[in-house]
Amino acid sequence: MKKAVVLVMVLVLALSFTGCTGAEKNLYNALQKSNEVSSMEGDTKLVFSLEGENLPKEQQEEIQQAINMMNGAEINMYQKTIQNEEKTASKSYVKTDIKMGNILNTNTEVWAEADLSSDTPKLKEIIKMPSEVMNSIAQGNKDKKFIVYDIGDVLNTGDENVDLNKLINFGKEIQPELLNSLQKYYDEFDPDVELATFKGTRTVNGKSLYIYNVKLDDASFKKLVRYIGNSYLDNEEMVEFTQKYIEGINKAVGVQDKALSKEKLNMEVIGKADGPTEITVKENVPEIKKQFNDFMDKIENLKILGDNGLVVEYGVNSQGYIVHQVGKLDLNIDIGAIEKIANNGEASQAIPSDQNSPVLKLRVDFSTKTYNINKDMEINIPDVNSDNSLTFKDLIQNSTTVETVPAKEVPVQNSTVEVKEVPAEETTKVPESEAPGK
């Protein structure tokens, strides 16, 4: 788990810096500029396909059913976003349609609102799910149309008391330092991997765009991840920023004991709780770096990206904004090889020695069209109250009731979801503590 956390951090950086070397300067600038828009609309489509090889006979029929369900599955998203010039207040709306053949056809709407300009910050999400699902969640109350997540309430549902004001103020204070550190890191970024190429101009959706292609195969992907991980850990300024960030978050979530937080850091990052509790991230770097490179050595011969790898085409308009993205991601999931790495070299006992390792090949084709950049637009947030909505605390209470929930079937358009009976002794009681317009 610790290694997975480190790898996820590295993958985020990899995606952030894809296309950031040499001739790709213009693409990097476009990626940066696209984050500065005051308003936009966009359409995204994802199409999935899945194949299986060497499937175990006793599970072949079951797995094949899942494969058939995934093949041709689509996710279509419409999104709209607006924010003020100071970037202290924003609204967004996303409608997601999910289709899986004749099995599932459903949609979800989400509104999000943030206002950090006042002394009392506002961070809220409102979710509208299919009525059949909402009826089940609301235990038959048909008046409940929405689920409301007030981030302040969500953060304080656990044992730790999170000071949302302190957390947001810390984010405001540290953002300039983050941007400055990332810019310096980018200036020195040289992974010796050709990431992007300029393909000239082409007319897309009636507009002349500058076209850039980003491509990674399995070998170049691993090389890039290894470079990012090591260069990040070798960059003293980035390491010091990481330490400052961890300490700021700890204070915001109520971890006041510095020694305890450092000890916890040792456990989570390097798997050690002994030794000096005042140890810093900087002092941990050699151990973190060793574990990271050991992990990269283990996956060197594990094929992660399939034959088509990761390919993305970006289209940049005359104003310097990315308005067109089309790509495909080809993943190779070797179940036996992954389990062997997880078991420190021990072969999986679930796979007979005379059987080849099961492999799942997942392909995701995706596209995004962005339009109406910096245009005047509105997002109408639904009016929610205790009569028409459930809060996060309501969901917690409903899911932990001591009463037995009768077995029943909940239809979801073309599909049926079975809600099984939950015995009372297995539950725990806890205290109450826009439609698209183009």
N, C-alpha and C positions, 0 to 999 in steps of 0.2 A: 504493500500500500504506500509506503514512504517513497519508494522508487517511482511509483505511478504518479504521485503528486509532483515530483520533480520533473518527470517527463511531460506531464500536462503543461507545466509552466514553460518548458522549453518549446513545446508545440505552439503555444500561444505566441511566443516570440517569433517562431518561424513564420507563422502566418502574418504577423505584423511587419516583418521585414522582407517578405517575399518580393523580389523585384527591386531591391534597394542597392544595387551595385552598378557602378560605371554608367553604361548607356541607359540604365533603367531609372536614372534620376528623375526624368519627367513623370514616369509612372508613380514613383514614390511621392512626388509633389502632388499628383492628382489624388492619390489615396489620402494624403493629409488634408487637401482642400475639401474633399468630399465630406470630411467630418465637421466642416465649418458652416454648412448650409443652415439657413434659418427656417426653411420649409422644403418639403419634397413629398412626392408620391412614388410608389414603386410596386411592381408586380414581380413575384418570384415563383418559379416552378421547379419542383424536384420530382424526378421519375426514378424509381428503383427497379433493379433487376437482380436476381439472386440465383446462383447455381451451386450445386453440391457435387462433390467427388468423394469416392471411397466411403460412402455413408454406411454405417453398420446395419446389417440386415434387419436386426430386431427393432431398429428405430427408423428404418428407411421410409416407411409409409407415413409416419408421424412427421418426420422432418420434411418430406416432400410436400405435405400439405401446407406447411409453413412457407416453403419455397414458392409454391403456386400462389399463395396469398400475397407474397411480397412482389412477385413479378408483375410489373406494370402498375404498381401502387404509385399514387400521385399525391403530392402535397402542393397546393396552390395558395399563395399568400398575397393579400393586398395590404399595403401599409401606407400610412400617412403620418408625417411628423412635423411639428412646428416648435420653435423655441424663440425666446426673445434675444435681442442683440447682445445682452450681457451674459447669456447662457446660464441664467439662474432660474428660469422657469420654462417648462416644456410640456407638451401634450403629444400623445401618440395613439394611434389606432391600428390594430392589426386584425384582419379577418383571415382565418385559416380554414381551408376546405381539404378534407382528407378522403381519398377514394381508394378502396382496395377491391377491385373487381366488383362482383355482385354481393360481396360480404359486408362491406362497410361504406357508407357515404354520409359523412357528417361534417359539421363545421363548428368553429368556436370563434367568438369575438372577444378582443381584449382592448380595454382602454387604460392608458397609464397617464398619470398627471404628477408632475413634480414642481414644487415651488420652494426654492432655497433662499429667496430674497428677504424673507422676514425672520424674526426671532424664533418663530415656531415653524420649522420646516414641514413641508407637506410632501409625502411620498405615498402614492396610492395606486393600486391596480384594481380594475373591475373586470370580471370575467363572466361572459355569458356562454353557457354550454347548451347543448341540445336539451329540449324540455324533458325528454324521457330520462336523461341522466340527472338533470336537476331535481326531478321528482324523487328519484331514488336517494340522492344526497340529502334532500330536505325532508326525507321520510314521509313523502306523500303530500307535503304542503305545496299546492300548485301556485301559490302566490309568490313563491321564491323564484326570482328570475336571474339573480346575479350572485356571484361570490366576490366579496370585497377583501382585498389584502391591504391593510394599512401597515406599511413597513415597520413603523414604530411598534405596533402591537405584535407583529410577527417576530421581531427581534427579541422581544421580551417574554416569549412563551416558555423559554427554558430556564435553567437555574441562574444564568448570568443576566444581570441587569444592564442592558445596553443604553447608553446615553446617546440618543439619536442626534441631538444638537451637537454634542462633542464630536461624534463620528463625522457628521457633515462638515463641520467647521474644519476638522482635520483634513478632510478631502480637499476643501477649497485651498487650504494653506499649502498642501503638499503637491498640488497639481502643477504649478509652475516649475517646481524642482524636478518633478517627474519628466515633464516635457523637455527641460533643459538636459537632464541626464540621458534621456533617450536620444536626443539630437546629437550629443557628443558621442554616444555609443554608435549611432548610425554613421557619423563622420569617419569612424575607424573600422567600419564593418566591411570585411573583405573575405568572404567564405571560400573563394576560389571555386565557385559553382555558378555556371551560367544559368540564371534563373529566367530572364525575360529577354525577348527580342522585339524590336520595332518592326512592324509589318507594313508600314505605310498607311495610307488613308483608304477608307471604304465607306460607302453609303449604307447606313443601317437605320431602318425605320424612317427613311426620308432625310436623315441628317448625315453630313460628312463627318466621320470620326477618325481620330488617330488610333490605330489598332496596335495593341501590345499582346504578345503571347507569353504566358508563364507556363513552364513545363518542368516537372520533376519525375524521374523514375525512381525505383526503389533505392538504388545506390546513391544517387545525388540527394535524395531525401534524407537518408541516414547521415550522409556527410554534412549536410546543412544543419541537422539537429545537433550533431556532435560539436560542430564549430560554434553554434550559438550557445550551447551549454557551457563550453570551456571558456569562450571569450567573455561571456557574462560573468563567470566566476573569477576571471582574471582581471576584470575591470573594477578597480578599487572603489570608484565613485558609485557604480551600480550596487556593489555589495553594501556600502555604507548607507545608500538609500534604502535598500531592502531592510537593513537593521532598523532604521528610523521608521519605516512603514510598519513593521511588525510591532514595535513598541507603541506607536500611535494607535494602532488598532486594539492592542491589548488594553490600553487605558480607556478607550471608548467603550469596550465591552465589559469593563469593570474588573479587569485583572490588575489589581493594584500592587500585588506582591511581585516586585521585579525579579527576585530570585526564583520564584515559582514559575514565572513565565519563561525565564531562560531555561529552567529545567525541562519544562514542557517542550520548549523548542528543541532541546537535545533529543527528546524522545521521538518527536514527530519527524525531524529532519534527518538525524543520523542514527536514531535507534539506540541512544545511550542516555541513561539518567544519572550515571555516576560522574564523578569528577567535579570540578569547580562549577557552581551554579551561576557564576557571573560571566560565564563564557559567552562570547558574542558570535554573530554570524561570521564575521571576518575570521575569527579563530577557528571556526568550523569548516572553512572553505576547503582545506586539504582533504578532510574526510568526505565532505559532500562531493567533491570533484572525483575522488577515487571511486565512490559508489556509483556515480553517474557514468564514468567511463567503463567500469566493470559491467554495468547494465548494457551499455552500448555494445560492448564486446560480445555479450551473450546473444544479442539480437542481430548481430552482423550477418549471420547466415539464415536468419528468419525472414522470409519474404513477406513484407507488409503491404507494399503497393503492388498491384497486379501488373500485367503486361502493358496496360495503357497508362499506368501511373496517375499523376494529377496534371490536368491540362486546363488552363483558364485563359480565355480571351477577354481582354478589357478594351472598351471603347471610350475614348476621352473626347469630349466635345471642345468647341473653340474657346469656351470659357474656362477650360481646365478641369471640368468635373467628369467623373466616371459615370456614364449613363447607360452602359451596356456591359453585361458580363454573361458569358456562356462558357460552360466547362463540364468536365467529367472527372469523377474520382473512382478509381478502380482499386478495391481493397481485396487482399488475399488473406483469409483467416484460416491458418493451419492450426486446428484445434490441438492435435497431438503435440506439435512443436511448442505451442504456447504453454501447455500444461507442463511440458518437460522443463522449460525455463522457470516456470513458477515453482516447480518442485526441485530446484537446484540440480538439474541434470537427470533426475529420476524419470523414467518413462511412465506415462499414465497407465495405471492398472486397469482402467476402464476400457482401454483399447488393446485387443489381443495382439501378441507379439508378431503373429503371422499376417496381420492386417495393416494395410497402408493407412496413414493418418488421415482422418476426415478433413476435408478442406471446403470452406464456404467462400464463394467468390461473389462479392457484392459490388455492384456498379451503381453510382449515383450520377445521373445527368441533371444539371442545374442551369438555370438562366435567371437573370434579373434585369429588368428594364426600369430605369429611374427617370422621372419626368416631373414637370412643374416645379423645378428647383427655384427656390426663393420667390415663389408666387404667393399672392395673398390667398389664404385659405383658413377654414375654421374646422375645429374638431369639437363636436358636441358631446360632453361627458354625461352619461345617464345620471339622472337623479336617483340616488339609492338611500334607503332607510331600513329600519328594522322590519318593516312589513314586506318589502320586496327583495330582500337580500340576506345572505348569510355572511357572517364575518369569519375570519380565520379561527377565532376562539370558538365559534359555533361549530365549525367543522371538527375541531379537536374534541369537543364535548359529544358530538354525535357519533364519532368513531370510537369513543371509549365508554359508551353507555353500558351499564351492567345488565340491561334487559336483553333477552335473547331476541335476535332479529330473525323473523321467519324467512324461510327460503322462498324466493320468488324469482321470476324472470322479468328482466327489463328490456324491452325491445328498443333498439337504436336503428331506426329506419329499416334497413335491410338486414340488420344483424340482431342477435339476441345475446345479452350479457346475463349470466346467471349469478345471482347474489346468494351465496351459500349461508346456511345458518351458522351463527357464531355462538357457541355455548357461553353462558354467563360466567362460568368459572375461568374462562380464558380472556376476559376483558378486565380492564383496570379503570377505576374511577379516579379522575384527577380533579382537583379543585378548580373553581371558576377563576381564576386569577383575574359606425357612421357609414353608413353603407358606402361602398365605393362610388365616387363620382369623378369621372375622367373628363 
